[in-house]
């Protein structure tokens, strides 16, 4: 596998990325919390984009993958800034944002900040506002007290032997990045893909986003029995299908 290139952001964070030239609108993959750009969905999309001759960008947020920093020092705003710098510096023209889990939240923040650069958005088990509505809301009184006094709390993980460590900064900084409390205008096609067996980001989150956002063309597809990974061959095939649907709409 080729070695990544690196971008230094205005905040002096060193971001690892892989970029592929091609026709536009380009596709930008935005990964999830504590995931990286070598995941199944990112590489699948890169292969698809290469076959299509379409521009493609994947990168690691700071503290993730091969980028600089420690994930425990980061927060939603930092990773939004990383994504903003990557898109602004490494892409040209409108992009289709493909956000997986936390990446869906980052994509919505980007859409709010720079709608003129977004041709469309695909959310895969998108997790807007999860630090508040899932983590904080799900903490016990004891966990909230631990977070306040120790600055962090440990949560079990279904995907790793080590627990998730959630920091007080992640929760508190996330409150300044919420997107489901105020108007959310998405003036482009949006496709939301969601598994019904997702216990990390339940379907109710996707339905809430569907109801909350304003868009000329917003559709939610539920896949019965699919979990948060959304990485079976059939599920993976749905992602470029959603991108192609958006491309067809924006070219009309």
Secondary structure, DSSP 8 states (H G I E B T S, - for coil): ----EEEE-TT--EEEEEEE--EEEEEEEE--TT--TTSHHHHHHHHHHHHHTEEEEEE--TTSTTSSS-GGG--HHHHHHHHHHHHHHH--S-EEEEEETHHHHHHHHHHHH-GGGEEEEEEES--TTHIIIIIIHH--HHHHHHHHHHSEEEE--SS-SS-EEEEHHHHHHHTTS-SSSS--B--SEEEEEEETT-SSS-HHHHHHHHHH-B-SSEEEEEETT--TT--SHHHHHHHHHHHHHHHHHHT-
